[in-house]
Amino acid sequence: MKPVTLKEIADKLNISVTTVSKALKDYPDVSPKTKALVKELAATLNYTPNSFAVNLRTKESKTIGLVIPEVVHHFFSNVIKGIISEAEKVGYLVIILQSNESYELEKKQIELLMSHRVDGILISLANGTADFKHLNAVINQDKPLVMFDKIAKLVKCSKIIIDDQKAAYMATQHLIDTGCKRIAHFRGPLLPQNSIDRFLGYKKALLDNGMEYDPSLVYLNDCDENSFDDGKMNAAKLYKEHNDVDGIFINTDLVAIGAISEFNRLGVKIPDEISIVGFSNWFMSSVISPTITTIDQPGYTMGQIAFNQLYKEIKDIKNSLTITPEIIQLETALIKRESTK
């Protein structure tokens, strides 16, 4: 069936299209009786407003784009929930696209969102993104862009982050405080800023406590910064190459779960022989045995704040105001569980 139009409602009631439009919007210059008749007939005919026509008139799409590395991911799923919860309050639709950690796909998705005239874009960068022309192009077209979690310092836009270096320092310091003398690090890929900062926090904690930094104790996650298989593989390599290590700070909880799985298979007792601290506080970290000491990363809150910052900037542009990029840093906390002494 074709959608019902304002003109059809107007013809049936023998009134003007303008009066129908005003009645549906509760304008005070339309009588209560007319409003009731219009709304009753609109409900009977299942009338819905033409959002495309409204958008053309207001020069707003009431739509934003969200580009994330993974959808099926504990942290990003919480971010999505936070974004949608705030978007619904102001009548915004969120188009969610997944980059699969690919720069080329991320670039195409940004171009797609721009061609659909979204009002703004939220993005957490793919691990493979080292060139930022596609992001600067968004900003140069006066379209608000807000980054969160995985960001690029060289792009001049608002960013919602945690202090990854401070959080990693806290995680490593906990291992030191609980008696660990030789601490390894399973780090994420070389490019994302949060992976770099977590490595730097680990290294700084060692040096501040008079402990030697040994590059051979840093293991790169070759497959994916969130790979269970990388955790298993690196745990096996560490056990073979450095069986004197008694603590590991691991970049994400899923990698930590893979490592624990391998240590359990090898008969390594956690935390008696080796202590482990993860990062993110995934649900699984609280149900695996042993449960994982981890850094709590506030995904839901990050999503809420990211949307609200973008919405603020959308309104600023609509009101011909200059956007001033902001860096909003959220607090993290160490969650102590069974994987450390």
N, C-alpha and C positions, 0 to 999 in steps of 0.2 A: 504493500500500500504506500502511496505517496504521502510524505509528511504534510500534516495540516498547517496551513498558513494563517497569518493574522487576517488576511483579506477574506478567507472563508468564514472565519468567526464573525468578522464585521458584517458580511453579507447576510448571514443567518439571523443576526440580531438587528440588522438595518441601522447600523451605526458606522462611524468612520473607523478606518484602520488606526488612526492616531488615538482615538478614544479607547480602542481595544488595547493598544500598547500601554497607554497610561494606566488603564484599569489593572492590567497584570502587574504593573510596577507600583501600584498603590499610590498614584498621584492624588493629592488632596483636592484637585479641581474636578474629579470624577465622583459622582454620587455613590454612596454605599450600595444602593440598589443595582446600579449599572455594574459596579465592580463584582457584586455577587453573581449576576447573570453571566458576565464574561468569564469569570473563574470557573463557574459550574460547567459552562459549555466547553471551555478549554480542557477541563478534566475529563469530560465525557468523550471528547474527540481525541484524547491522548496527545494534546498539543505539547510540543517541546520547542523552546526558543532555538532559532538558527544561530548557533554560536559563531559560525563563520562570518555571518553578516554583522554580528555584534563586534567581532574582532576587527573587521575592516573599519567599522565606525570609530572604535576606540583606539585603533592602532596597537592593540595588544592581542597576543595569541592565547594568553592565559595558560601557556605551556612552557615548561622548561625541559632542557635536556640533561640527562645524568649519564656520564660515561665512567664505568668502573672496570677494573681488571677482571673481576669474577663476580658472578651473581650468587652462585652456590658456594658461599664462604661465610663463616660465622660472623666475622667482623663486618664485612660489607652488607650482609643481610640486615644486620642491626642498623647500619648507616641508612640503608634504604627505608627501613621502617620509620626512622626518625625524620627523614626528609618528607616522606609521604604524609606522616601525621601532621606536619606543619603546613604542607602544601594544600591539604584538604580544607584547612581552616580558612584559607583565602581563595578557594575555588580554583586552584591550579592543578593541571594535569602534568604528570612526570613521565617523560619518555626515557626508558632505561635501556642503555646499550652496553654491551660487554666487549671490551677490547681484546680479551684473551692474551693480555700482556704483549700485544703487537703494536708497534708504532704505526705501521702502514694502515692497520685496521682502525686504530684510534684516529688517525688523520682523516680517513674516509667518513668516520662517524661524525666528527666535528663538522665536516663539509655538509653532510646530510642534515644535521640539525640546523645549520645556518640556512640551508635551502628551504627548510620548513618554517623558517622565521620564528623560531622559539624566542622567548623574551630574555632568556639567559641560560648559561650552561654551568653545571657543576661537574668537576672532574677529579678523579684520582688517577695519576699517570700510570701507564703501562711500564713495565720494567725496561722495555726496549726503547723508550722515548729519550732521545738525546738531542733532538732538534725541536725547537719550539715555535717555528714559523707559523704553523697552523693555529697555535694558541694566541700568538701575537696578532694574527689576522682577525681573530674574534674581537680582541680589545680595540684594534684600529677601526673597526666598524661600529664602535660605540655600543657593543653588546657586553653586558656584565658577565664576567667569568670568575668563578670562585673555585679554588683548588682545596682539596682536603687530603689528609693522610700522606699520600705520595705526591710531593710537590716539586716544583722547580723554582729555585731561588731567583733565577734570572728573569722570570716572567713577572711583570708588574701588575699583580692582581691581588685580591684578598685571599688569605689562606687560613684554613682551620686545621690546627696541628696539635700534637703533643710535643713535649720536649723529649725526643727519642734518646738524645745523648744522656740527659739526666736520668731517664728511666732505666737505661742500660747500665749506667753507673750504679744505680740503686740495686739492680739485680746482681751485678758482680760483687758489690760491696757485701751483700747478704751472704754470698758464697764464702767470702773472705771471713766475715764475722762468725760464720758457723764452722770455721776451722779448715777450709780448703786451702791448700798450699800451691797447687798447680792447676790452673783453670784454663780450659779450652773455650773456643767460641765457634758455634756453627752460624755463619753469617749468611745474609741474603745476597742476591746478585750485586754487582759492582755499581750499577747505575742509580737506583732509587735513593733519594736523599735520606729517607728514614733508615735504610740499610747501612748507609755510610755512617750516620749519626749513632746508630746502635753499636757499630764496631768501635767508633771513637770513644764512646762512653765506657765500653768494656776495657779498652786499652788504658784510658785515663785512670780508671779505678785501680788497675794493677800498679801503675807507676806511682800513684799517690800513696799506695800502701807499701812501697819499696819492693815490689815484686817484679821480676824480669818479664818483659814482653817477648814472647817467643812466636814469631810468624808461623812456625810449623804447627802451632796449636790452633790456627784459624783455618776452618774448613768451609769452603764455598759450597753453597747449595747449587749444584749444576743444573738440575731440572727446573726447579721452581722454588721461590722463597717459602712456599707453603706446602712443600712436598713431603708426604709421609715416607716415600721411598728414599728421598735424600737423607732423612733422619736415620733410617736403617743403615744406609750405605756408609754415611759418615761415622756412625757409631762403630760399625765393623772396622773401618779404617783406623779410627782412633784406638780401639782396643788392640789392634795389631801393632800400631806404630808407637803409641805412647801409653802403655798400661800403668804409668805412674800418675796419670791425670786423676784428680779426685773431685773435680767440679767442672760443669759446663754451663755456660750461658748460651741459650739457643734462641735464634731470631724470631721464631713463631711457635705456638703451641703444637701445631700439627707436625712440624719437624721434630719437636720434643717427644711427641707420642711415638713417632717412628723410631727415635733413638731408644726410648724406654722399651719398646717392643723387642728391639735387637739385643739390648742388654739383658732383658729377661731370658731370651733364647740362649745367650752366652753364659747365663748363670751369674751375672754381675749383680751384686746386691745394691739396691738403691734405697736409702742414701748412705748405707754403711760403707760401701766402697767408692761410690761416686754420687755426687749430688747434682741435681739438674734444676735450672730455672728457665721457664719458658717466657713467652710474651704474647699478650692479647687477652688471656682469660676466656678462652673458648669454653663452651659447655662441656666438651669432652675432657678437658683438663681436670674437671672436678669428679669424673666418674671412672677414669682409667685407674689401674692399680700399679704403682702407687699414684695417688693424686698429685697433680703438678703444682709446685710453687711457681707463680707467674706474675707478670705485670698486667694489671687491669687497664685495658684501653677502652675508653667510653664511646663506643661506636654509635649508640642511639643518640646520645647527647651531641656528638659531633655532627650527625645528620641533621638534627634540629637546628643547630646553630648555623650550619652551612646554608640551609635553605633560607633561614631568616636574614642572613647577610646578603644573599643573592637577591631576595625580595626587596630589601632596603635599597639596593643598588638599582634594581629595575625601576622603583618609584623615583629615585633620584634622577635617573635619565629622563623619565617621563616629565619630570618637573624642571628639566633643563639645568640640573645641578651637576657639578663636577664630582665624579667618584674619587674618593680618597681611599686607596687600598689599605686594608687593615690586616694585621697578623693577630689572630685570636688563638691563644695557647691554652689547652685544657689540662687539668691535673690528672696524674696517674697515681696508682698505688700498688704496693707489693702485696700480693695475696700469698700468705705462707701456708704450705700444705705438706704432704708427706715426702716429697721428692728431695727435700733438704733437711739437714739435721736440726 
